[in-house]
Structures are given as structure tokens and as C-alpha cells.
Amino acid sequence: MLRAAIWLFVIALIAGVLGFGGLAAASAGIAKIIFYIFLILAVISILFHLVGGRSPRI
């Protein structure tokens, strides 16, 4: 999921350089949503590992 967010961020940067405002905004919006989903899932995963007694592997 993080890989998808990174790819969408790169697409947004390329579109911004080329001047496609609508495409850049849409790609950046999707990348932000995927990043926040990943962040929430990562925090939930770390909390489950802490509650379960095992240390998270980083």
C-alpha cells in the first residue's frame, strides 16, 4: 500500500511539473488518502503487537 502511495505521489509530481493541474491534484489527493490509510494500519499493527506481548519488527 505504501508503494502505491509513493507511485501516486511521483505521478502527482510529474503532472505538476508538466502543468496538468487537475491531474496533479487528483493524484496527490489519492496518494494522501492511501498514505493516511497506511499510517492508521501501521499504528493499529504496532498497538496489537504491544498488547500481544511481542515487540514489533521494524
N, C-alpha and C positions, 0 to 999 in steps of 0.2 A: 504494500500500500504506500509505503514511503517512496518507493521507486516511481510509482505513478505520479505522486505529488511532485517529485523532482522533475520528471519529464514534462508535466504540465507547466511547471514554473519556467523551464527552459523554453518551451513553446511561447509562453507569455512574453519572455524577454525578447525572443526573436521577432515576434509580432510587434512588440513595442518599438524595436529598432527600425523595423520596416514601415512603421506608421499606421498599422491597422489597429485603430483604437478599439473598435468593437471586439475584435478577435482577442486582443491583448487583455481586455477587461474580463471577457468570458473565461479565458484560460486561467487568469490569475484568480478569479473567483472560485473556479473548480479546484485549483491547486490549494487554496486556503481551506476549503471545506475538507478536502482529503487529509490535509496536514492536521487539522484540528481533530478529525476522527482518529487518526493515528495517535495523536498525543493523548487523547482520552483513553484509548485502548491500552497504550503503554502504561499509563498511570494505574488503570484497573489491574493490569497484569502484575505490576510491581506490588500493589496492595494485596492481591491474592497470594503472591509468593511470601510476603511478610507475614500474613495471617496464617499461612500454611506451615510456617516454621522454616522454610527453605529460603536461602538467600538468592536473590535474582542474579542470573548470569548476565554480566554486561560485557 
